[in-house]
Amino acid sequence: MKLETTTVNNVPILRIDGKIIGDAVLQLQQEMQQQLEHSGGFLVLDIAEVPLMDSSALGTIVATLQSVKQNNGKIVLLNPQKSVKNVLSITRLDTVFEVFTDEGEAVGAFV
């Protein structure tokens, strides 16, 4: 898994490339925490290049979301692939996360 962060209008976009399974989950958690600290609790997760994420990855993202929500922060998802969309739908996490297909709209969710 590769992680790359860009910033648009002071909102970090964490682009994830590859499967989020096993040891990659800890790496993702650390990077999310770092970006959330720098942004004041706002983060876009671009998961367009994520073909698979395991239950621990989902749990980590949900736990991080719950933590930032307590401080009026927010995490949104951008461009999930069909397989990830299906997992979000089955687990009903598509009702917990805002999911966007357009980067501008995802960044605009923080304005």
Residue, then its C-alpha position, 0 to 999 in steps of 0.5 A: m500500500k502506498l500513501e500520498t497526501t495533497t492539500v486542496n483549500n487547506v483540506p488534506i486528501l490522503r490518496i491510498d493505493g493498494k489493499i488495506i490489509g494486515d500491517a498496512v492498517l497500522q500505517l494507515q491509522q498513523e497517517m490519518q492521525q497525523q493528517l487530522e492533527h495538522s488539519g484540525g480534524f478534517l480529512v478526505l480519504d481518496i480510496a479510488e485505488v483501493p481494491l480491497m480493505d479488511s475488517s480491521a481497516l474498516g474498524t480503524i477508519v470508523a474508530t478514527l471517524q468517531s474520535v474526530k466527530q467528538n471534536n467536530g471533525k469529519i472524514v469523507l470518502l472519495n471514489p470507492q471502487k465497486s468492491v469497496k462500495n459493496v462492503l460499505s453498503i453491506t456493513r451500512l457504513d455508507t450511512v455513516f460516511e459521506v461518500f463522494t465521486d468528485e474531489g471538489e465536492a469532497v473538499g467542499a464538504f468541509v466549507 
